[in-house]
Amino acid sequence: MEGPAKRARTEWEVPASTFSSNTFNPIRSIVDGMKLTPNPDKAMIALSIGDPTVFGNLPAPEAAEDAVVQSLKARKFNGYGPSTGYDKSRQAVAEYVSSPTAQVEAKDIILCSGCSGALDLCITVLANPGQNILMPRPGFSIYKTLAESLGVKVRLYNLLPDKSWEIDLKHLSSLIDDDTAAIMVNNPSNPCGSVFSREHLQAVLHIAEVNKVPIIADEIYEHFVFEGHTYHPMASLTTQVPILSCGGLTKRFLVPGWRLGWIVVYDRNNIFSEVRQGLMRLSQRILGPNTLVQAALPDIFANTPQDFFQSTLQYIKKNAERFYQRFCEIPGLKPVMPQGAMYMMVGISMAHFPEFESDIQFVETMVTEQSVFCLPATCFQYPGYFRVVLTVPADKVDEACDRIEQFCRDHYCGPDAQEKTLINGV
């Protein structure tokens, strides 16, 4: 019996896969393509990176560090763990995320390599190539990256800056069709720092229920809300809509490099029976997240004091208030006060800065002249804004604002600028 015919190769041909070719991260693509040449006379202030560890001013809780050290020294967690995570660790997450109206058990938890790993599994298990998922604009760019790499189409629903970035419900509803596999909801929000009210989340859930579309809830910033606002887990507000909630240690515990995330399957009506099996199979592709951090989870949750979370929130909120106050005084800028998370979106009145064609060029020039780097919101499919990270040391807030103000006053064209010109007699 003859084997398959062999193709004679005279030269090397090793193309990249279609999957890799379809994988595109807007943030990395835009930032890598920017011409960032800081002013050599001014130390760089990076307000662009959503990593709370960068400046060293927000350390992880000692209780969490101690828990990981103990799991390391136990010498019991150096081997492969179950692909969905240790049962004890899954139970710890179940107890951590359960609310009076949305109780879950260990069987409802899948541990993942960070929240991005959780999002990847959720998108992969719910959508086939050619189907679509509804995602927020502005929104975290990795949603689009993950979906489009799989051949899943992305439909962007608008958030409304004049309503503290609430979802445009009519626009959201208009995008749903027979090929819609899921609605992605990010609350609290990156990049907006918004925190949705109970009533607003219920309105979104109503749309999902009427159209029979499940929800992927990116809740990595759960409980990361400022005083005066309340975090409502989406699953706590519905008995009908099946939800895959993604969370993790990354933000609230200030340990993004530990790569410990989770999926919570909220499914009271057994709608996700096949999805559960699919998630189990998908988790076996990677064989689970870091075992040392997994093993430490029960102690991390039990022993991290509440004042750690409170002091972090107070610090971030104080920075947010200071940035907002200063930006409101700068001609040409329109900040939107955040309600939680680690970010603020700032609108640019581009008509008053006619020499710049885009928010990207605006930010590039600000780096060149003032050595302050904010992320252009084109990265989030929302041009005309930039995003500021609020985790910087307090002493850098005013310095950054001083430089941004100087930059804007140097380039602003409007009534104020004309009056200044007349006064100076030029």
N, C-alpha and C positions, 0 to 999 in steps of 0.2 A: 504494500500500500504506500503510495507516494504521499509525502508530506506537502505542506503548502509551498507554493512557488516562492522563491526568494527574489527580492528585487535587488538588482545590482546597484550599489551606491558607489559612485566615483568621487563624490565630495561629501563633506560633512553637512548635514541638514538637521538641525535640532531646533525646531520652532517652539516658542512658548505656547502653553495650552490656551484654549479659548477662555477658560476660567480666569487665568492670570491676566489675560489681555483685557478682560471685562472688569477687572478690579482697579478702581480709580478712587483715590482719596482726595477730595477737593482741597482740604486744608493743606495737605502736604504738597499738592501740585501747585497751589497758589503761592504758598509761602516759599517753596523752593525756587519758584520762578521770579520772586520779587528781588529787586536790587536793594539790598539792605547794607548800607555803608554808614555805620554810626559816626557821629561827630567825634573826632579823636580827643577833643577837649572836654567831653562830658561822658561820665560813666553811664553805661547802658542800663536802662530800667525797662525790664520786660514785663508788660502787663498782658501778655498774650497766652501764657501757658496755663492750662487748667490743671496744674499739678500743685497741690498745697504744700508739698515738701521742698519746693525749689529754693526758697529763701532760708529755710531752717528755722523759721519763727513759729511754726505750728507743729510741734512734735507729736508723735503718736502717743496714745495713753500708755502709761507704764504698765498697767494691768495687762494690756494686750501684748506688750513686749515680753513680760514675764511668762505669760501663757505659752507663747511660741517657744521660749527658751525651755520651759518645762517639757513640752512635747518633744523637743529635740533631745533633751537629756534622757527621756524615758526610753529611747532607742527602740520604740515599738512601731514607729511610723515612717520608717525609711524605705519601705517597699511599696509596691503598687497597692492602691486602694481600690475599692469598687468604683466602676466608671461613673456612677451617679453620686458617689461620696459615701463616707462612713455613716452608718445608721444613726449613731449618737450625734454626729455633727448635723445631719439632716433634721433630726428631732430638735436640736438647739435652734436651728433657723426657723423651724415651724413654730416654736414657742415665741421666738423673737418677733415674727411678722404677724402672728394671729391677732385678730381683733375680736371684740365681742360679737360682731355680725359677720365675721369671715374667719372661721376656725379652720386650720389645716393641720395635717399630720406629716410625719417624716416621709410617707409615701408620696406626698404632694410636692416634695422638694428635690431639685436636681442641682447639685453643686457644679460650678463651672469655673473656667479660668478667667476670672474677672467678669464684670457686667457686660463687656463687649462680647465675651464668649457666650454669655447667656443670650444676648440679642441675636447673635449669629445662629444659635440653635433654634430660637423661636421663629425667625424668618424662614429658615431652611425647612422646618417641619410644617409650616402653614401654607407656604406658597410654592407653586410650580412655575417654571419658565412660561412667560406669556401672561400670567396673572399679574394683578397689581396690588400694592399696599399703599394706603394713604399715610402720609408723613407730614409733620409740621414744617412750615416755612415762616420764620427762620427755625432751623432745627439742627441738631447734632449731625455732622456730615457722615458719620460712620453708618447711619441708617441706610443712606443712599448707596454707599460703598458696598455694604453687605448684600443688599437686595439686587443691585444691578450686576454684581459679579455672578449671581445665580441665574441671570436672565429674567429676573422679576422686575416688572415695570414699577416706577415710582410716580405717584400723583401727589403733588404738594398742596396741602390746604393752608390757608393763610391764618396767621396770628395777627391780632390787632393791637398795635402799639398804643393807641389812644385809649384802650381799655385794659391796660396793664397786661397786654399780650394774651388776652383771652382768644379762644378759637373762634373763627368766623364760622358759625354753625351752619349757615345756609350754604356757604362755599363747601364745607366738609360734606354735607349731605348730597350736594350736586355731583360730587366726584364718584359716588358709589355706583357700581354696576355689577353685572353677574360675575365678572372676573375679579372682583375685589376680595382678596383673601384675608385681609386684616386691616385694622386701624391702629397706627402707632400713636400713643399718647405719652408725652414726656412731662411729668409733674412731680416735684418742682423742675423748672426748665433750665437746660443749657441750650442756647446761650442767653436766655432772656431773664432768668432769675424770677420768673413768675411762679405764683402758687395759686392754683385754681380753687375756687370756692366749692362747697358742697353742691350748691345749685347748678353751677356750671358743669361740674363733672356729671351730675345726674342728667343734664341735657345731652351731653355727649353719649352717655350710656343709653339714653332713649333712642337716639339715632342708630346706635349699634343694634339694639334689640329689635327695632322695627325692621331693619334691613338684614337681620340675622348675620351680622359680621362680628367675628371675635375681635378682642382687643389685645394688643401687646402693650403693656404698661411699663415704660422705663421709669422706675421709681428709685433710681440709684441715690437720689438726694432726699429720700424719705426722712421726715422729721427735721430736715435742714431748712427750717423756716424761721423768719424773724418774729419777734414779739408782735402780737396783734394779728397774726395770721395762723391758720391751722392746716396741717397736712391731713388729707383724707385719702387713705388707700382706695383705689378705684373699686376693688373687690368688696369693700365694706359697704358699698352703696347699691349693690345689685344682687338679686337672687337669680337672675335670668341669663345675664351675659357671661359667657365663658371668657376668662382672662388669664393670660400668661404674664405674670409680673416679674420683672428683672430687677435685681438689687445686688448689694454686695457691701464689703467692708470699705471699699475705695475712698469714698468721700466723707462719710460721717465719722469714720475712724481714722481718716487721714493716712491711709496706707495703700496708695494705688499700686505700688510695686509688689505687694503681697499676692496679687492676682487671685482673689477669692470672691467669686460672685455666685449668684443662684437664680434659678427659675422657680417660681411658686405657681403651681397649677391650681387655679380656682375654678372648680367645675362641679356645681351642685346638681346638675341634671344629666351627668354622664355624656355630655356632648363631645368631650375630648378623649373618648376611649381609645380611638386610633392614634390621636396625637400623643397620648401618654406613651404608647408603644413606640411611636416614631422617635420621641425624645430619648427613650431608653436606647434605641439602636444608634442614634446619632451621638450620644454620649460615649459610646464604645469606640468611636473613631479616635478619640484623644486619650482615653483612659483616665479621666478625672483630673482635678486641679491639685495644687500643692498639698501633700498629705500632712505636713507639719502644721500648716495654718488651719487645715480642716480639723485636725485633732484639737487645736487650741480653741476652736469656736465656742464650746460651752463655757469655758472660763472667761473668754473675751466678753461675751454677752453678760455673764453674771457679775463680773468684777470691775468693769469699766464704770466709774462713778458718773452720776448725772452732771456733776459740776464740770466735768470735762467737756461735755456737749454744750452746756450753757456758756462756758467761757469762750469756746470757739465761736458760737453764734454771736455773742456780744462783740467779739473782735471784728468779725466779718461785717456785722451790721454797722458798727461805728465807721469802718472804712467806707461802706456803701453810702452812708449819710454824708460823709466828708466829700467823697467824689461827687455825689449828686449836687451838693451845695456849690461846690466850686464850678462844676460844668454848667450849672444854670447861669452863672455869671459870665461865661465866656461867649462872645458873639459867634453865632453860627453853629452852636452845638445844642442838641435837644436830648438830654438824658432821660431815660425812663427808669424811675426808682424801682429797684428789685424788691421782692418780698421774701426771697430766700435764695438757696443755692450759693454760688460763688462768683456771680457774674453780673455785669451791667451792660446793657446795650445803649449806645449813644448815637443819636442821629446827627448827620452832617448836612447842614443846609448847603448843598452843593452849588446852588445858584450864587451863593455869596463867596464861593471859592472857584471862580471860573477858570483858573489856570490848571485845575485838576480835572481830569476826565473821569475819574472813578475814585471810590473809597480806597482802592488798592494804591493808586498813585498818591493820594492824600497821606496814607500811612507810610509809604516809602519815603516821601519827602520829610515827614516828621521824624523818621529815624535818622535821615541824613543830617538834618539841622539840629535836632534836639535829643537824639539818642533815647527816644521813648518809642517802644514797639507795642502797639495795640493790634488786635487781629481784625483785619477788614471783614465786614459781615458778608461780603461776596462769598466767603468760605461757608456761609450758612444759607446760601441762595437768597440773600437779602441785602443787595447793594445799597449804599448810601448811609450805612451805619458802621461803627466799629464796636468791638467787644472789649471790655476791660475786666481783668481778673481781680477779685477783691481780697486775695489772700496775701498781698504784699505787706511787708513791714510798715507799720504806721508812719515811720519817719520818711518813707519813700512816697507816701501818698501826696503830701503837699509839694514835694520836689517835682513829682511827675505832673501834678496839676499846674504848677508854675510854668513848666516847660511847654505843656500843651497849650496853655493860655497864651504864652509868648508866640508860639507857632501860629495859632489862629489869628491873633491880632496882626501878625506880620503879613498874613495872606488874605485876610477878610476884606471883601469889597461890598460896601453897603452904605447906608446913611451915616453910620458912625464914622466909617473910614473917610467919607466925603467931607464931613464936618472937620475931622482932624486935618485933612489936607488944606481946607480953607483957613483954619486957624494958623497953620504953619506957613501960610502964604505961598504954597507950592502949587 
